[in-house]
């Protein structure tokens, strides 16, 4: 996640007053996308889930 300005090729969503952007072709591959926020420690922060196939993670 990064702060950005909307571009012509972005899909734009506004949820609870927060604007989210995602490049349209990536959105088509990853949808549906869910963004949750947890303010509890440990591990507080954003959690993003989607149908985007991953190849694995490192460490």
Secondary structure, 3 states (H helix, E strand, C coil): CCCCCCCCCEEEEEECCEEEEEEHHHHHHHCCCEEEEECCCCCCEEEEECCCCCCCCCC
